[in-house]
Amino acid sequence: MYFTDRGIEELEKRRGDEEVTLAWLAERLQEFTDTFPEFEVPVERFATWLARLDDPED
């Protein structure tokens, strides 16, 4: 298990039964990058990847 997997597993364990909107997720990602601007590039890449998941051209 990679170090980052622990955070993903914790998220699933603590909040896995919740349903959220993508708008809610976008707000949390924005809050995170406002608090930790050094992570803006990876968060933006992740958000772009999520946004284009079903795009056959990507």
ZIJO-V315333 format. One record per helix or strand. SS is the DSSP state (hx for helix, st for strand). FROM is the first residue (numbers start at 1). TO is the last residue. If there is no record, write none. Layout:
SS&FROM&TO + SS&FROM&TO
//
This chain:
hx&3&15 + hx&22&35 + hx&37&51
//
